[in-house]
Amino acid sequence: MKVALVHDWLTGMRGGERVLEAFCGLFPEAEIFTLFHFKGTVSPLIESRPIHTSFLQGMARQHWYRYLLPLMPAAIESLDVKKFDLVISSSHCVAKGIKPGQGARHICYCHSPMRYIWDRQEDYFGDKAAQFPLSIINSKLRDWDRASSTRVDHFIANSHFVGQRIEKCYNRKSAVIYPFIEKDCFNRQEKTGDYYLIVSAFAPYKRIDIAIEACNRLQLPLKIIGSGQAGANLRKLAGCTVEFLGWQADSKVRQYLSCCKALLFCGIEDFGIVPLEAMASGRPVIAFGEGGLLETVLDGKTGIFFKPQTAQALMEALRGFEKEGHSFDSLAIQEHAAQFDKPVFMGKMKEFLHWTTGYA
């Protein structure tokens, strides 16, 4: 069976690219199709595969390639996968809009319907989201996104939260197979530091500003790992107890995770890998109680949820954690995270593929 793997773009190793890497392990002879690829930004396993790019390859540049969004539907449809028997798309944007050949099966592992056009426009475009011509572009993209969903034979959602969004946007049911961590990469420490931790891209919807304000007002030490568009504004908000560490290698991130008091997570995520990595390190998560984290964090056992999405609500959670945080069992937290280990994901994917395609 000839297999094509389709991914939106290859510009760095994040959660979606880890899933693509796992698909490469499942299908050693598969070829990869993507809108554009910045060489050297993804893992050696992905880089070793034949990678086919679209006409956007010559236009894409770091940091502003998302402005190519209006061209992406035409670009994904231009990729020729007609000779393949099985197409697996890993999609959070347009990858699921690929056109399979006649008789081919198309399975979409959906990280999310396009956030930019359905329900998170203001997170990405701010007050301009409703302005002309963005409103017209978004309307046309929604029409295309809904219509192209019919090219998918089976949807897999990365959480029940995303499954609900797939049903709302596309009127399609989906199976749920959670993404994974590699638990053996994380270590639990008996003795931890005195700081709270954030590991995140600096995007507005991550609401890092809430954590900064709460830690400023409570004078609690907060270390922030990451970078992104909102960096300058976040640094202006930070008081003397907040430290920005910039980008860090994976080994350093794991070290900071294992030694933090708790991970702070203030945004709404479709799934959320970093909280699982914190729990795999035996550390609890203090998180806004919406989105995919409701499926991974156990309130009172592996973390604490706060609501509403305000600094005041987070402050209340932090005050409670300062008093009762010692009661969290780091070993139990780590054992909970083990159910999201990579072999579990691989086993469920193989089972689903055998059921839908006969692949063994």
PyMOL commands that set and color helices and strands:
alter all, ss='L'
color gray80, all
select helices_A, chain A and resi 15-26+44-47+65-78+95-97+121-130+134-151+160-170+183-185+204-206+208-218+231-237+250-259+273-280+291-295+311-327+330-340+342-357
alter helices_A, ss='H'
color red, helices_A
select strands_A, chain A and resi 3-7+31-34+51-53+86-91+105-110+154-157+175-176+196-199+222-225+242-246+263-265+285-288+303-306
alter strands_A, ss='S'
color yellow, strands_A
deselect
rebuild
show_as cartoon
